[in-house]
Amino acid sequence: MDSVDNIPATSENVWEAFRESERLRKEAEARFDREMEKSRAEFDKRMKESDEKYERRMKNLEDRYGSHSQNLGSFAEEYFFNSFENGEYNFFGEKFDDIKRNLATGLNEKIEDEYDIVLLNGKSVAIVEVKFKAHESDLPKVVKKAKTFRINYPKYENHRIFLGLASMAFYPELEKKCINEGIAIVKQVGDSVVINDENLKTF
């Protein structure tokens, strides 16, 4: 009996072998495609789970530290407000008759602004912006408040306006810029509040 190796290589045998080879190749490709599809689906599933887990963690961080930042800001406002109140409103070399906290937009609703601490008397207004940790980028917003306050509260449009920046911590560059802008520096030093208003200007 002839062995496989001894089968004559007729054209029919060649085509049969070719068809068998193609069948095997297509089966292999199909298996490969199925495995790849399965792997892609598994990969996509894991990526989706990873993305969802990341989003949940980020949301938790934002909720936690967002609230934390707000708490620090509220603490700073309370601290400096109480310091002014206990100091009988002496500020910028003047005695103020009244102190307000968190004044929001005034009569002109088109000018949105907020004033953390405002001290008042018959001729002057002192506006103090409060930050837990102030930055140089806060200064343009502080300067802008003199203009928006006069618009929002026209009864004080002829008053002198002084500006101050209060922060639990200052760094040298920020202090220098405050001095150059004529903005009072109000900061915590130990258990006391120290005010540097030597270069104060009227806005």
Phi, psi and omega in degrees: 000134182289141174280169179301322183294337184263005178291131181299140182276073177281166180297327179293319178295320179298313179296324177296317179295322179296315180297320178295319178297318178296319179298314180296321179296316180294323177296318179296318179295321179296317178298318179297316179298319179296318179294320179294318179298317178297318179294319179296318179297317179294319178297313179300320179298314180294321179295319179297316178297320179295317179297317181295320179295319178297316180297320178296319179295317179296320179297317178297319179295317180297318179296317183292309185278336173297313178295323179298315179297317179298320179296320179295318178297318179295322178297315180297317179299316180298317182298308183288323178300314179296326179295317178293318183296317180288338179272013178058033172064021176283122185199144178056032179073011180235161173256122179261147185269339186212155178224135179237155181230138176055051173287128180263192181311136184271225186289328181267102186289348180283340181255098182271128177196168178219143185236112188296307178227129180231126176251140189228145164213192186289346184227348185223154174230132175245121180250124183242117174275132184247131175227148174290317176221098186286159179223160180302329180294346179282340188296316177302324178292325179293313181298322181298332186297331178298317180290312183293328180295317180296325179286317183287329182232076186299341178294344179252014186295338179261002178283153169288141178241127174252149180238144177220151175240118180254133180210148177290342179211141176234155172238157190307316182297322179293316178300318181298318180292323176298316179298316180295327181276350182078026180259133180291143177261123180237113186220161177273128174231106186066235179261009185242163173255125181249133181243125174250104180235028183294329182252026183297142175233161179269133180256000000 
